[in-house]
Amino acid sequence: MIRLAREEDIEKILKIYTIARCFMRKNNNRSQWVNNYPSKELLIEDISRNQLYVQCDNDDIYGVFAFIIGEDITYNFIEGNWLNNDVYGTIHRTASDGTRKNVMRDCINFCKLQIDNLRIDTHKDNGLMQELILKNNFKYCGIIYVSDGSPRLAYHYEK
């Protein structure tokens, strides 16, 4: 089941991000999600904006992601080309506790039901995420730069 996250979920969500950061480090992705990103404050802001979702079986939360429909300013400039300029949804901050399979697939399928165009980005060192994105029919479009100026590989799904 996928539902909007609630403030009372925050400790479970933070634990999932800790697990995800450890997984990244063990898989040679040492530069993504440093300094305890995403912060508790950012996640609470996501919750208040109804853009943070959890994947769960009843109260057992095993996945989390942010999903935002509308313009993402970090996607305004791309070294490359988007598939189109239609309204899109952006998937950010996906993480899993590692106890379930197909968490990313289920996240993407949920988002595909909301809107016909999806965008997502990931770090160059996150090979597993790159594979998952391409496996779910996204097309590589180029490089975008996040707020701190660091580059990300950018992908677009068009129905």
Buried (B, 14 or more C-beta within 10 A) or exposed (E): EBEEBEEEBBEBBBEBBEBBBEBBBEEEBEEBBEEEEBEEEEBBEBBEEEBBBBBBEEEEBBBBBBBBBEEBEBBEEBEEEBBEEEEBBBBBBBBBBBEBEEBBEBBBEBBBEEBEBBBBBBBBBBEEBBEBBEEBEBEEBBBBBEEEEEBBBBBBBBE
